[in-house]
Amino acid sequence: MTPNDGPTSEIPSAFSPEKRKRKLARRLVLALALAAFAVVGYGMLSRASRSSGRSRTSSAAAVEDPATLVPLTLASPTPDADEIFGTRIMRFVIELNRAAKEGHANDAELARSEAALSADATRTALGERAGAALQAVVVAAKEAIHARADDEPSVTVLDVAVAHLDNALIAGKLPYFVDASVVRSRDRTRRLVLLYEFTIAGSSLYAGDAARVRTVRVRRADHLNWSQSVLGFVNVNRAQAVVLLDQVDEQLARHVLPALADSAPMPLVAGKTGNVLPQSAVWNAMGERAGVDARAELGDLDDVGPAAARELGEALRARRDLATPYGVETDGLAAHDDGEAQRAIQERLDRPDVASAYAALRDAFAASVERHEAQHRLDALHVLRMPAQVEQLVRGDSPAVEDIRDAVKNELSAYLAQIARDDRTPRTTFTLLVRFLVNPRTRGSTESFVAVIATEEIAKELGIAGASPLLARSRLDEARLIEAHRSVTAVPAAALTAAARKVWARLFGRELATLTLLR
């Protein structure tokens, strides 16, 4: 990791009630600004190219720059650059979409927002190369929004322009990152162009399969009311694998760390505000087991004392039990009556030992997600064969089914590799995958298909009988899933990681590469 990981002695601002209020207030203003674009109801035009690794990675080559694939240390953020990535690009995005919707080709506000990105101060803050790359993104964004609704080439041009900008920023050691999306209306007649801006909190360089992969751990810098729901993503045109720390914090607060409280289950299924939903038998059984594993694995990490881990878990459980907990996306602020309780909980979370424990836990979790995303980038450089298990589970001959099989194949590779390389929390990582089967809302998702195959194949590798088939006549055998989960997580961590590695090699026809952290 580069040394500019940001504060490691405090829980992130998303956990702070006062900072959360200010953040929600800013987003409310922008929500009103973007409401005219009918954001809800838009569909992704080319979202198959980026997600939590759900990418057609074998179909295109990324835009690489050798200068980004050597050990380097990113500089610290600067006020001028923060203004560019926190406000100026965002303002351009808002004005671009407004002007396009209203049909104003020569809109004055759009011109002013565009001029702010081409000003001498912007080039001074970013340097000539990154400044020129930003201008290319502006041009590509304008062309993309005025192209036909189904015009894929213009989307690719924008993606490539953003890839060049990200390379220029990293090569210039600037701790900023940009991502793009083009979405279209439900009636498929209009477009919305989105640019997301991030600050890079940390970056790693990995070597594997005779290739190098740079990963970036990022936090949102803009305040557009459009958020990601994944922990990380790759893009077919982008050389970097991305870990979204804001979403990592949310995952930890909702599902993982409440299990650190004494005898607490892991809340495998949580509502929108983080409150635990009414539990079924399968959720209860697996949640209890997952809680035991989480306390054993996470409580034993370096820099995580048992007392601090327990206090962290208890405080997060207490906050989750309030009507509207902070630290997760909500539609409004907590009720006034909860103010004192929230402040008391925040004081517990701000204790130095608890904050330090959280930082260590977040780093371990983010590192695991990072290796998942790095595997997607490695898979992009090789032909990844289609396992027979995927073809048997996802049947059909249509292009849509082929896309699903491709997505399942890619995610299966990344999840198995993630578990195989997880020397600290493999049982928790495995449970978080199986969670997609536990939750009825996510059954039928790409990850739920991956969970079926991974569970059955890892159990087979460990010699566990009776773990398959988990699906009979398209219905999940919950009793069998409970037993399979219990048996797989009962083995030593080293046995689980070794089994995942062997399954990956058996399914994909070659040995899983050793992933070496260079810096």
N, C-alpha and C positions, 0 to 999 in steps of 0.2 A: 504494500500500500504506500502511496505517496504520503508525506507527513501532513498534508493539509486536509485531514479528515474532519476538521471542525471540532467543537467542544466534545469531550468525552466524559465530562464530569457532571453533565446535567441531562435530564430527559428532554427530548426535543420540544420545540415550541408548540407542536400540535397537542401536547399534553397539558398545556397551561391554559386555564380558563380565560384570563385576561387577554392573552395573545390570541386565543381562539376567537374571542368576541370581535377583535379588530379584523381578523382575517375574514370572518363571516360577513362583517359589514362591508369590506372591500368587494367581496365576491357578490354581495347583493347588488351593489351598484352596477357591476358588469353584467350580472344576470339580466338586469333591466335593459342594459344596452344591447345584449344579444338576443333578447326575447323576440325581437322583430324577425329574427332569422328562423324562428320555429325550430330551435335546436333539437328538441325532442321529436322523434319521428324521422330524423335523417338516417340514412343508411350509409355504411362505409362503401366508398367506391373501390378502394384497393387495400382494404384492411387485411387481406390475406397475406400481405407482405410484412406485417408487423403485429406482434402480440407477445404473449409470454413465450415466445419461441415458436409460435404456430406459423411457420413461414415456409413458403415454397423455396427452401434454401438451395436446392440443387438446380434451380432454373436460371440463375443469374449470378454474375460476379460482382462482389462489392467494390466500391471505390476505395482503394487502399492507398496509403501514403507511408513509405518507409520511415519517415520522420516520426510517425506516431507509434511505431513498433519497436522502439528502443527504450531502455529505461530512462525515465525522465521524472522530474519533480515539477508539479504545477505550481504556478505563482498563487499568491493570495488574491481574493477578489478586490476590486477597486470601486470606489463610489461611482465613477463615470461609467464603467462597464456594467455595474449593477443597474444603473439607470437605463442603459440600452436594453438589457435582457429582462429587466423587471417591468419596464414601462413603455419604452419607445416601440419595440417590436409589437408588443401587445396592442398599443394604440393603432399601429398600422393595420393589424389584423382586423380590429373592430371597424375601422373606417373603410377598409377594402371590402369587407362583406356588406357593410351598409350601402356603400356607393354602388356596388354591383346589384344589390337587390332593388335599389331605387332607380337604377338605370342612368346614373350620373357618370358619364365617361370622364369628364374633367372636373371632378369634385374638389372643391377648395380644401376641405378638411383632410381628405385623402392626400392631396398634394403636400399639405403641411406635415402630415405624419411621415410621408415618404421622404421629404426633404430632411427631416430630423435624423433619418438613418443614413443620409449621404453627406451630412455636414462634416466639416473638417474635424470637429471634436470627436465624432464617432470614429473616423479613421485614426486619429491620434490615440484614442483609447484602445482600439483593437489592433492597430498596425495595418500596413498596406494590404497584406495578403488577406487577412480575415475581413478587413473592410470591403475589399473588392468582392470577396465571396458572399458577404451579406448583400451587396447590391445585386448579385446574380440571383440570390434567393428572392429578393423583392420583385425582380423582373419575372422570374418563373412563377411566383405566386399570382401575379396579375394575369399572366397568360393562362394559368390553370383555371382561375375563376371565370374567365370569359370563354373558355373552350366548351365544346359540347358536353352535356352531362355525362356521356358515356366515353369520353375521350381519355383513354388510358395513357397514351404517349405523353400528354402534358403532365400527368401525375408523375410519371417516371422522371421527366425533366426536373420537376420540383424536388423529388426525392434525391436525385443525383446532386442538384445544387446544394441541398441541405447537407448531404454527405461531404461535399467539398468544404462547406463552411465548418462542419465539425472537425474535419481533418486540420483545417487551418487554425482553428482555435487550440486544438491539442498540440499541434506542432509548435505553435507560438506560446505554449505553456499557460494558456488562459483557461481558468477553471469554469468554463461555461459550455453548454451543450444545447442543441436545438433539435426538435423533432417536428414532423409535419404530418397532417392528415388532410385528405380531400374527401368530403362526404357529399352526398346528394339527397335531395328531397324525396319524400315517399312517392311522389308522382314522377320522380326521376327526370325532372325538367330543370332543376336549379342545382347550383353547387355552393358549398361552403368550404373555404380554405382556412385551415387552422395551423398556426405555428405555436408550438409549446416551447417555453424557454426554461432552462434548468441551470442551477449552479452545481458544479461537480464537487462533491464532498470527499471523494477518494477515487483513486484509479489504480488498477492492477494490470500487470502484463504477464500473460501466461504463455508457456510453450507446450505444444503437444502435437503429435502427428506431423512432425517436421514443419510446423507452422506456429505463428505467434498470434495471440488474440489479446487485444486491449479491452478491458472492461471499465465501465465508469459507474460509480454510485452517485446518484443525482437527487436533487430536491427541486421542486417547482419554484421558479422565480417569478413567473407571471401570475395573474389572478383571474384568468379566464375561467368561467364557470363550466368547464369541461374537464373531467378528470379521468385518469386511468383506473382500471379495476384489476390490473395485473401487477405482479411483483417485479416483472422485468420484461424486456422485449428485445428482439433482434429485427433487423430490416434487411431485405435482400440487397439493398444498395449501400448499406452502412457497414463499415468495418468494425465498429464497436458493439459490444454487448452491454446492455443497459440494465442496471438494478435501480428500482424506484424506492428510495428510502422512505418516502411518505407512506407508500403502501405497505412497506415492510413494518413500519411502526403500527399501522392499523391492524395488520395481521397478528402481530405480537400482542397488542392490547386486547383484541377480540378473542383469539383462539388459543394462544400458546401460554402466555405468562400467567393468566389467572390460575392455571393448573399448578403453580408453584406454592400456592397456599396449602397448608396441611390438609391432607386427605381430599383435596379438591379434584374433581374430574376436569378433563380438558373440554371446554365447550365447543364441540365439533361443529355444531350448527348454531349460528348466532343471527339475531335479527338485524335490521338495518342500523339501529342505534347501538348495537353491540350486546343487547340483552339476550340472554339465552332463551331460545324457543322451547315450547313444551317438548319434553324428551320422549322418544320411543324406546323400546327395549334395546334395540341395536345401538342407538345413540348412547344410552346409559352404560351398557356393557363395555363398549369400545372407549367411551369417554373416561370411565374409571381406569381402565388399563392404560390409556394414553397419559392420564395424570400421573400415574406411578412412574411411567417411563420419562416423562418430562422432568419430574423432580430428580430422578436418578441421573439423567443426562445433563440437564441444564444447570442443576445445582452443583454439579461437580466440575464445572468449567473453571479455568483460571480466572482470578479476580472476581469470582462470584461466591461470596460467603453464604453458608446456609441461612443465617439469620436475615441477611439482606435480601436473599432470594425469597424467603418466606414473606417478609414484609412487602416486597414488591408485588407478589401474588395476592396477598390479602388486600392491599390498597387498590389494585386494579379490579378485584372482585367487588369491592365496596363501591367503586365508581360505576362499574357496569350495572350494579343493582339499582342505581339511581335512575330516574325516569329517562333522562337524556344525557348520557355520559359524554364528556369531552374526549378528544383524541380520535374520534371517528366522524365521518361525514354525517351531518344531520340537516334537517330542514329548518331548524331554529335553535335558539339558545335554551339552556336549561331553565326550568321554572325558578322564579325568584326564591322560593322556599328552599331550594337545594343549594343556594349560594354558600351558606356557611359549611355545609357538608362537603361541597366541592373544594372549598379552600382548605379544609382540614385534610382532605385526601391529598391535595396537591402538596401540602407541607410534608406529608409522609413520603411522597414520591421525590421531593426535592432534597431529602436527606442525602448527604454526600455518599454514604455507603450504598444506598439504594440506587442513586443515579449512576454510580460507578458500575454496579452490578448490571443495571439496564444496558449501559454502553457495551459491556462485554458480551451480553446476550445478543444484543442487536448485531454486533460485529460477527458473531458466530453464525447467526441466521442469515445475514446478508452475504457472508462468504459462501454459504451453501447455495443460495439463489444465484450468486455470481458464477459458480461452477456449472450450474444448470444452463445458464445463458451462454457461457463459453463453449459448452458442448454443441450448442446450435451453430455457433460460428465454425467450429471444427467440422461439423457435418456438412456445412456448406461447401467445404473444399474437397469433399469426397463423394462418391456415389454411395448412398446409403440404401442398401437393399431392403426390399419389402418383406418383413417376416410373415411366414405363413399364418401365424396366430392373428395378425391384423386382418389378413384377407378372410379368415374364417369368421371373425367377429363382425366385420363391416362388409356386408355382402351387397352386390349390385354392380352394374356396368356403366352407370351414367357419369358424366363429368363431375356432378356434385358429389357422388359417392367416392369417386377417385380423389377429390379434394379432401374429403373426410379421412380416407385411408392415409393420404399423405400427411395430414396433420397429426393423426394418431401415431404414425411411424416416427415422425420427428419428435413428438413429445415423449414417446416411449424411450427413445434413445436418451433424451436429456434427463428424464427422471431416473432411469436406471443408472446412468452415469453419475448423477447427483448423489444417489444413495451409495454407490460404490466408492465414491471419493469422500464421503462424509465420515471423518474419523472422530467426530465429536457428538453428533446428534442423529445417527442414522435411523433409530427407531421413531423419533419424532418426525423426521422427514418422511418416512414411510407412512406414518399415520396421517400426515397432512395431505398426502396423495390419496389415500383410501377415503379420506373425508368426502371426496367428490362422489363416492358411492353411497356414503351414509346419508348425505343430504338429498332428499327427493327432488329438490329444485335443480340439482346439477347432474342428476342421472341422465344419461344420454349426451352429455358433453364430451368433448375430446378427452378431457382428463379422466372422466369416469371410465371410458373405454381403456385408457392406459392403466387405470387402477385395477381393472379386471385382469388384464394380461399380466401385469407386473406381480400382482398377488399370487396368481396361479403358478406362474413360472418360478418365482422365488421360492414358494412353498415346495414345488417339485424339486428344485435344486437342493433344498435343505432336507429332503426326504420326508416331508410332512404329508401324511396321507389324508385324503378326504377334503382337500382344499378346493377341488374343482369337480364339476363346473360350478362357478359362482352364479351363472345365469342358466336358467332352465325355462325354455319356451318364452324367452325374453323377459323373465321375471327374476329378480334378485333373490337368491336364497340367503336370507339375513342370518339365519342360524349358522350356516356354513361360513359366511363372512366373519361373524364374531369369532368362531373357532380358528379360522385361518389367521385373522389378525392377532389373536392371542398367541398362537403357536409361533408365528413369524417373529413377533416382538419378544418372545421368551428366550430366543437364542442370544448368545453374546454378540456385542456390537460388531466385533471383527468377523464373526461368522456371517452376519447379515450383509456387511459390505462385500465380503468375498463372494457370497452367493449372487448378489446383484451384478458384480463384475463378470461372473461366469455366464449369467443369463444374457447379459449384453453381448458377450462374445458369441454365444450360441445362436442368438437371434439375428445378429448382424454379420456373422461370418468372418470376423477378425477380432483381434485383441483390442480391448479398450485402451486407448493411449493414456500414458501417465501424464497428468497435467501438472506442470512444474511452474511454481510462482517465481518469476524472475525479479519482480519488484512491485 
